Amino acid sequence: MRLEPLHRLSLASLLGLAAAAGLHGACAPDSGIGAASSSSEGVGSGGDLDPDGGLLGDAPIDTRPDPDAACGLVTEEAIAVPLNLYIMMDKSSSMEGDKWDSAKVGLTAFVNNPRFAGVRVALRFFPRAADDVPACDQNAYKTPLVPFGPLPGNAGAIVDAIEDESPNGLSTPIYPALGGALLQGIEVAQNHPDEASAVLLVTDGKPQGPAPQCGGANPEEPAAIAALAAAGARYRPPVRTFVIGLPGVDQSIANQIAAAGGTDTAVLVKATNIAVEFQSALAKVTGQALPCEYEVPSEVAGGQIAFNDVNVLFGLDGAPQEILPQSPGCDGPGWRYDNPSSPTALVLCPDTCDAARNASAAKIQILLGCETVLR
């Protein structure tokens, strides 16, 4: 889901929205109408009305809308909570051939997809080369090969990394690899609590290695790996684990890890067209990982606009945007504040969030100055 900026609404269209929804209220005196709208409409051809109702036929027409004339003349682009996605990708020898070549094509297309511009992506491969660090050490997988960076700016580094890599691993040590990625995700969540963090595990096999025991746990036991994913999902803010299973993956294990990580089921890639399927799987996972939260506009946080004079304009897949009602209980489509007594974010309700995540594009803008429409 990529958030595309909406065109500024004209005075006439905003008044039409307000009238159709039965809205009322007034804009803040310093709402900066000139900067908020590139044009104005609805000025009568006969001149302005004087305070007594007569026409000031000789007065020059002021093309700028009066901020006190009607509500809703100020809009803010909805600023989504950023997403940090750590991709931990299997490079064991079973990935050799068409799977690896197709994964390169799919990953390259994904990181260059404008739909995901702004998503911060990091990348690392597993297993790692043997060295003096114990094979079970999760911290050895914590630091990504390609550091976090927003797409599409980070696309080149990610493409170069997979082009330089080879599927030559002799084992599939999912336990320490996933553990290290989650440690990194938790660190990012600690340092950026207002952002979303997630881990994406990409594999084509079942857990193998790196040792009979890792800290008292059997690293090949699916329940032990699922416990790591569950620990990330329980963290606050949570770090969810997504799983993409390439051909050859053990579906039950992949689903078990995803479910424990708070993402229900793994996304499975078929063997018929791996490159296209993998690209679609990456897009699906990233869409699901994107948070459905948006920052409270500065005018509202600063007290210039009341919290009950805020509305959300919402449209999917190019359809005309409409006012989305506030639904504090989220008993259907709508939005709510994260904390009604002291809001810091606008949160889409589950039904609306799912619709936005499944759409190819979502247009979301915040309308200020009109009494909030309630469900």
C-alpha positions as CSV (number, residue, x, y, z in Angstrom):
1,M,0.0,0.0,0.0
2,R,1.5,3.3,-1.0
3,L,0.0,6.5,0.2
4,E,-0.3,8.9,-2.7
5,P,-0.9,12.6,-2.0
6,L,-4.3,13.9,-2.8
7,H,-4.8,17.1,-4.9
8,R,-5.8,20.0,-2.8
9,L,-9.5,20.4,-2.6
10,S,-11.1,23.5,-3.9
11,L,-13.4,25.7,-1.8
12,A,-16.5,24.6,-3.7
13,S,-15.7,20.9,-3.4
14,L,-14.9,21.3,0.3
15,L,-18.2,23.2,0.9
16,G,-20.0,20.4,-1.0
17,L,-18.5,17.8,1.3
18,A,-19.4,19.8,4.3
19,A,-22.9,20.4,3.2
20,A,-23.5,16.8,2.1
21,A,-22.3,15.4,5.4
22,G,-24.1,18.1,7.5
23,L,-20.8,19.4,8.9
24,H,-20.3,22.6,10.8
25,G,-17.6,24.5,12.5
26,A,-14.9,27.1,11.7
27,C,-11.3,27.0,10.6
28,A,-8.7,28.3,12.9
29,P,-8.0,32.0,12.4
30,D,-4.3,31.3,11.5
31,S,-5.0,28.2,9.3
32,G,-3.1,29.6,6.3
33,I,-5.7,29.1,3.6
34,G,-3.5,30.6,0.9
35,A,-0.9,27.9,1.4
36,A,-3.5,25.1,1.8
37,S,-5.3,25.6,-1.5
38,S,-3.8,26.5,-4.9
39,S,-7.1,27.8,-6.2
40,S,-10.4,29.2,-5.0
41,E,-13.9,28.8,-6.5
42,G,-17.5,29.7,-5.7
43,V,-17.0,33.5,-5.9
44,G,-20.2,35.0,-7.2
45,S,-20.1,37.1,-10.4
46,G,-22.0,39.9,-8.9
47,G,-19.5,40.8,-6.2
48,D,-19.3,40.4,-2.4
49,L,-22.1,40.8,0.0
50,D,-21.9,43.7,2.5
51,P,-22.7,43.1,6.2
52,D,-26.3,44.3,5.6
53,G,-26.9,41.9,2.7
54,G,-26.4,44.4,-0.1
55,L,-23.9,44.0,-3.0
56,L,-20.7,45.9,-3.0
57,G,-20.7,46.1,-6.8
58,D,-17.7,48.4,-7.0
59,A,-15.5,46.5,-4.5
60,P,-12.7,44.4,-5.9
61,I,-13.3,40.6,-5.7
62,D,-11.0,38.9,-3.2
63,T,-10.2,35.5,-4.8
64,R,-8.9,34.1,-1.5
65,P,-11.5,32.2,0.6
66,D,-12.3,33.7,4.0
67,P,-11.0,31.3,6.7
68,D,-14.1,32.1,8.8
69,A,-16.6,31.6,6.0
70,A,-16.9,27.8,6.3
71,C,-15.2,24.9,7.9
72,G,-12.8,22.4,6.3
73,L,-10.7,24.7,4.2
74,V,-7.4,23.3,5.5
75,T,-6.2,19.8,4.6
76,E,-3.1,17.9,5.7
77,E,-1.4,15.1,3.9
78,A,-1.7,12.0,6.1
79,I,1.8,11.0,7.4
80,A,2.0,7.3,7.8
81,V,4.0,5.7,10.7
82,P,7.2,4.5,9.0
83,L,7.9,0.8,8.5
84,N,11.3,-0.9,9.2
85,L,11.5,-4.3,7.5
86,Y,14.5,-6.6,8.1
87,I,14.7,-9.3,5.4
88,M,16.5,-12.5,6.5
89,M,17.0,-14.5,3.3
90,D,18.0,-18.2,3.0
91,K,21.1,-18.8,0.9
92,S,21.6,-22.5,1.6
93,S,22.6,-24.7,-1.4
94,S,19.0,-25.9,-1.9
95,M,18.3,-22.3,-3.2
96,E,20.8,-22.9,-6.1
97,G,19.5,-22.6,-9.7
98,D,16.1,-21.3,-10.7
99,K,15.0,-20.4,-7.2
100,W,18.0,-18.1,-6.6
101,D,17.8,-16.5,-10.0
102,S,14.1,-16.0,-9.6
103,A,14.6,-14.6,-6.1
104,K,17.0,-12.0,-7.5
105,V,14.5,-10.9,-10.1
106,G,11.7,-10.8,-7.7
107,L,13.6,-8.9,-5.0
108,T,15.0,-6.4,-7.6
109,A,11.4,-5.7,-8.8
110,F,10.1,-5.3,-5.3
111,V,12.7,-2.8,-4.0
112,N,12.2,-0.7,-7.2
113,N,8.4,-0.7,-6.9
114,P,7.2,2.9,-6.3
115,R,4.3,1.5,-4.3
116,F,6.7,0.9,-1.4
117,A,8.7,4.2,-1.6
118,G,9.6,5.2,2.0
119,V,9.7,1.7,3.5
120,R,13.0,1.3,5.3
121,V,14.5,-2.1,4.3
122,A,17.5,-4.0,5.6
123,L,18.9,-7.3,4.2
124,R,21.0,-10.2,5.4
125,F,21.6,-13.8,4.3
126,F,21.9,-17.0,6.2
127,P,23.8,-19.2,6.9
128,R,26.9,-17.2,7.6
129,A,30.4,-18.3,7.0
130,A,32.1,-20.3,9.8
131,D,34.4,-18.3,12.0
132,D,35.4,-18.0,15.7
133,V,31.9,-16.8,16.7
134,P,29.8,-19.7,18.0
135,A,27.4,-21.0,15.4
136,C,24.4,-20.5,17.8
137,D,25.1,-16.9,18.5
138,Q,22.1,-14.9,17.5
139,N,24.0,-11.6,17.8
140,A,26.1,-12.7,14.8
141,Y,23.0,-12.3,12.6
142,K,21.8,-9.1,14.3
143,T,23.7,-6.6,12.1
144,P,22.3,-6.5,8.5
145,L,24.6,-6.8,5.6
146,V,22.6,-3.9,4.0
147,P,21.7,-1.4,6.7
148,F,18.2,0.0,7.0
149,G,17.4,2.6,4.4
150,P,14.3,3.9,2.7
151,L,13.2,2.7,-0.7
152,P,14.0,3.4,-3.5
153,G,17.2,4.9,-2.3
154,N,18.3,1.7,-0.7
155,A,17.4,-0.4,-3.7
156,G,20.8,-0.3,-5.4
157,A,22.6,-1.6,-2.3
158,I,20.1,-4.4,-1.9
159,V,20.3,-5.5,-5.5
160,D,24.1,-5.4,-5.4
161,A,24.1,-7.5,-2.3
162,I,22.1,-10.3,-3.8
163,E,24.0,-10.1,-7.1
164,D,27.3,-10.6,-5.1
165,E,25.9,-13.5,-3.0
166,S,25.8,-17.2,-3.9
167,P,23.6,-20.0,-2.5
168,N,26.4,-22.0,-1.0
169,G,25.3,-22.6,2.6
170,L,25.5,-26.2,3.9
171,S,22.7,-25.8,6.5
172,T,19.6,-23.9,7.2
173,P,20.1,-22.4,10.7
174,I,16.8,-20.6,11.0
175,Y,16.9,-20.5,14.8
176,P,19.9,-18.1,15.2
177,A,19.2,-16.2,12.0
178,L,15.6,-15.4,13.0
179,G,16.7,-14.7,16.6
180,G,19.4,-12.2,15.3
181,A,16.9,-10.4,13.0
182,L,14.4,-10.1,15.9
183,L,17.1,-8.7,18.2
184,Q,17.8,-6.0,15.5
185,G,14.0,-5.4,15.1
186,I,13.6,-4.9,18.9
187,E,16.5,-2.5,19.0
188,V,15.0,-0.5,16.2
189,A,11.6,-0.5,18.0
190,Q,13.3,0.7,21.2
191,N,15.1,3.5,19.5
192,H,12.0,4.4,17.3
193,P,8.9,3.6,19.4
194,D,6.7,5.6,17.0
195,E,7.7,3.5,14.0
196,A,6.7,-0.1,13.1
197,S,9.2,-2.9,12.9
198,A,9.0,-6.3,11.3
199,V,11.1,-9.2,10.3
200,L,10.7,-11.2,7.0
201,L,12.1,-14.7,6.9
202,V,12.5,-16.1,3.4
203,T,13.4,-19.8,3.2
204,D,12.9,-22.9,1.0
205,G,13.6,-25.6,3.6
206,K,13.2,-26.8,7.1
207,P,15.4,-25.9,10.1
208,Q,18.8,-27.6,9.9
209,G,21.6,-26.9,12.3
210,P,23.7,-25.1,13.5
211,A,24.2,-27.4,16.5
212,P,22.4,-30.1,18.6
213,Q,21.6,-27.5,21.3
214,C,21.6,-23.7,21.3
215,G,21.3,-22.3,24.9
216,G,19.2,-25.3,26.0
217,A,16.9,-25.2,23.0
218,N,16.9,-27.6,20.0
219,P,17.4,-25.2,17.1
220,E,15.8,-27.7,14.7
221,E,12.6,-27.9,16.7
222,P,9.9,-25.8,15.1
223,A,8.4,-24.9,18.5
224,A,11.7,-23.4,19.6
225,I,11.8,-21.2,16.5
226,A,8.2,-20.2,16.9
227,A,8.9,-19.2,20.5
228,L,11.4,-16.7,19.2
229,A,8.8,-15.2,16.8
230,A,6.3,-15.1,19.7
231,A,8.7,-13.2,21.9
232,G,9.1,-10.6,19.2
233,A,5.3,-10.3,18.7
234,R,4.8,-9.8,22.5
235,Y,7.4,-7.0,22.7
236,R,5.9,-3.5,23.0
237,P,5.9,-2.1,20.4
238,P,5.6,-5.5,18.7
239,V,8.1,-6.8,16.1
240,R,6.1,-9.2,14.0
241,T,7.6,-12.1,11.9
242,F,6.4,-12.7,8.4
243,V,7.4,-15.8,6.5
244,I,7.7,-16.4,2.7
245,G,8.1,-20.0,1.8
246,L,9.8,-20.8,-1.5
247,P,9.3,-24.2,-3.2
248,G,10.5,-26.9,-1.0
249,V,9.6,-25.3,2.3
250,D,7.9,-27.2,5.0
251,Q,4.5,-25.5,5.0
252,S,3.5,-26.5,8.4
253,I,6.7,-25.2,10.0
254,A,6.5,-21.9,8.0
255,N,2.9,-21.4,9.1
256,Q,3.7,-22.2,12.7
257,I,6.5,-19.5,12.8
258,A,4.2,-17.0,11.1
259,A,1.3,-17.6,13.4
260,A,3.6,-17.3,16.5
261,G,5.0,-14.1,15.0
262,G,1.6,-12.5,14.8
263,T,1.1,-12.8,11.0
264,D,-1.3,-15.7,10.9
265,T,0.1,-17.8,8.0
266,A,3.1,-17.9,5.7
267,V,3.0,-16.7,2.2
268,L,3.8,-19.6,-0.1
269,V,5.4,-19.3,-3.5
270,K,4.5,-21.8,-6.2
271,A,7.1,-23.4,-8.5
272,T,5.4,-22.4,-11.7
273,N,6.7,-18.8,-12.0
274,I,8.9,-18.2,-9.0
275,A,10.1,-14.7,-9.9
276,V,6.6,-13.3,-10.3
277,E,5.2,-15.2,-7.4
278,F,8.1,-14.1,-5.1
279,Q,7.6,-10.5,-6.1
280,S,3.9,-10.7,-5.4
281,A,4.7,-12.4,-2.0
282,L,7.1,-9.6,-1.1
283,A,4.4,-7.0,-2.0
284,K,1.8,-8.8,-0.1
285,V,3.9,-9.1,3.0
286,T,5.0,-5.5,2.9
287,G,1.5,-4.4,2.4
288,Q,0.4,-6.4,5.5
289,A,3.3,-5.0,7.5
290,L,2.6,-1.4,6.8
291,P,1.0,0.2,9.9
292,C,-2.5,1.7,9.7
293,E,-1.5,4.7,11.9
294,Y,-1.1,8.3,10.9
295,E,0.4,11.1,12.9
296,V,-1.9,13.7,14.5
297,P,-1.4,16.9,12.5
298,S,0.7,19.6,14.1
299,E,-2.2,22.0,14.2
300,V,-4.2,19.6,16.2
301,A,-1.3,18.5,18.5
302,G,-0.5,22.2,19.1
303,G,-4.0,23.1,20.0
304,Q,-4.9,25.4,17.1
305,I,-7.5,22.8,15.9
306,A,-9.7,20.8,18.3
307,F,-9.5,17.0,18.3
308,N,-13.2,16.9,17.6
309,D,-12.7,19.1,14.5
310,V,-10.8,16.5,12.5
311,N,-12.0,14.2,9.7
312,V,-10.3,11.6,7.5
313,L,-10.7,11.6,3.7
314,F,-10.2,8.1,2.3
315,G,-10.1,6.6,-1.1
316,L,-8.8,3.3,-2.6
317,D,-7.5,2.4,-6.1
318,G,-8.3,5.7,-7.7
319,A,-11.9,6.0,-6.5
320,P,-13.1,9.4,-5.3
321,Q,-12.2,9.9,-1.7
322,E,-15.0,10.3,0.9
323,I,-15.2,11.3,4.5
324,L,-14.4,8.2,6.7
325,P,-16.4,8.4,10.0
326,Q,-14.8,8.2,13.3
327,S,-15.7,4.9,15.1
328,P,-14.2,4.9,18.6
329,G,-15.3,1.3,19.1
330,C,-14.2,0.2,15.6
331,D,-17.4,-1.8,15.2
332,G,-17.0,-1.4,11.4
333,P,-15.2,0.8,8.9
334,G,-13.8,4.0,10.3
335,W,-10.9,5.4,12.4
336,R,-10.2,6.2,16.0
337,Y,-7.6,8.0,18.1
338,D,-4.9,5.8,19.7
339,N,-5.5,7.5,23.0
340,P,-8.8,9.4,23.3
341,S,-7.6,11.4,26.3
342,S,-4.3,12.4,24.7
343,P,-4.1,11.4,21.0
344,T,-0.9,11.1,19.2
345,A,-2.1,9.1,16.2
346,L,-5.1,8.4,14.0
347,V,-5.7,4.6,13.6
348,L,-7.7,3.0,10.9
349,C,-10.2,0.4,12.2
350,P,-9.4,-3.2,11.3
351,D,-12.0,-3.4,8.4
352,T,-10.6,-0.2,6.9
353,C,-7.0,-1.2,7.5
354,D,-7.5,-4.5,5.7
355,A,-9.1,-2.8,2.8
356,A,-6.2,-0.3,2.5
357,R,-3.6,-3.0,2.8
358,N,-5.2,-5.1,0.1
359,A,-5.6,-2.2,-2.3
360,S,-3.0,-1.2,-4.9
361,A,-3.1,2.4,-3.7
362,A,-4.7,4.2,-0.8
363,K,-5.3,8.0,-0.7
364,I,-5.6,9.4,2.8
365,Q,-5.8,13.0,3.8
366,I,-6.8,14.8,6.9
367,L,-9.5,17.5,6.8
368,L,-9.2,20.1,9.6
369,G,-11.7,22.5,11.0
370,C,-15.0,20.6,10.6
371,E,-16.8,18.9,13.4
372,T,-15.8,15.2,13.4
373,V,-18.3,12.9,11.6
374,L,-19.1,10.0,14.0
375,R,-20.4,6.5,13.0
